[in-house]
Amino acid sequence: SALHAGHCKEHSADQTASKYIEQLVEMDLSHTRMKDPDIVLQVGQKCFQVNRKTLTLFSDYFQVLFFGGMKESLESHIVLRGVDTEAFQSLLNFAVKGNLTVTTQNVTSLLEAADFLQFDKVKLLCTKFLERELDVCNCLGLYAYAQRFGCLTLERAAHNVALTHLTELTSQEEFYQLSKAALADLLGSDRLCAPTEDVVFEAVMEWVTYERSREEESLELVGLVRVPFLSLPFLDSLVKQSQSSAVNRGYTRILKSLNPPHYPSTQHPTTPPPHHPTTHHPPPTPHAPHHPHAPHHPPPPRTP
């Protein structure tokens, strides 16, 4: 799962989210006891007798289902499809008793059920739990997972971890499953940390050569590399590799398409400027000469 992506560490024993409830949920105690059941909800092979109004206190989904004028509002037995039975039992316990146990084993199924049934408070609790479990080994998986389910705070947190661990990420399978847009988002960030710009270029080339179909996307991604800060030895090696028949053919094809001899190696700074907070520079004027790999106003070096 996204939580265990990377298999970097074993997580601790089950944790409960009850500690969050006092901070995140303001609950009227009169709502913590299920009123008389007035409908049966079937999830999988299990039937639950529930009270409509109790569920609508926590879920917009059930508000619409029961009182939105739909045909289900007249039925006494409704089948819910696509919902995990155990996750629904947890949501029901939350609605009835205010109790919720979130563990590394159930957090994704619970979040997905909460997202589908619009139990926003439960989704928030699960998101907070996943934020606490973030590390370099699962950040890419959780970044994609958060995007899929619209967990904005988790997405930002996972993105921040990825930005500070580029070198470690390239050793993970999840790195090579990133979409071009996700990789471009990382490379284009002024907060991306890398020991050298050579590492950034290599990361791009490793992603591009992972699949032959990605070669057409190489120019756009290499355009995000801050070429003026590639080291002179590295630029020289690129020239030699582009002329070598011993190098991986896909790698060679891409290097030739980039035409590395035209890289501004003679203008490479001998002493990089000091690190400082980066800012976005305005694009060149329409009449100014512009090359996609040699911006008129080059950005500063990455933070190591």
C-alpha angles and dihedrals in degrees: 000000000000090000094057097038112138095022089233100146143000113251122229126260123293116306127201127225094212090104089064096051095076089054100039107029127057103192130183106229090220088069096055094085120068113244119224109307113251102171141033120229116196117206113180107317095334128091124209124197106215143164115246097215093049091057094045089060088069105025133056087192092065092041089062094038095052104029105019097091095260121144090249089067088074097047127093096202122045128179115216111205128198095026125120111240096220092045091052090050088055092049090050091050089051092052094046104035106013090239124133129170115196119189137169087256099053105026097096096045089045093049092047093050090046090050093049095045093038098239090159097180092053091047089053092051091051091048091053090049092053091048089058090052095051118125138149092272097058103026096099093048092047091045091058091041092052091050091051094053099033097247097156100179092048090047091054093046093050091046091053091053091049092050092059098045108047095138093054093045094061090065091060127087090224090066091063091048092058115117118243089249092053092049091047089051090057096044094046095053119107087213095062109123120211132156090230137356087245087071091054092051092048091050090054093048093048091052093045096048092047088085127023091222090065096066091089089059095052098093094055093050095043086053086070092058112099094236098185088066097052108115120253093239089051092050090049090051090052090055092050093046092051088057096044126096092198095069123090105287094228091050090049093049091052094047091051091050089053091051095217095193086073093058110116094251092144089058094048109133113248091205115031115221116257119276115263137154108295126233133194113255121215116254118259119273117266090257096048118101110251134187119187091227098040109047117202088236106033116210120242122264122278122267107258 
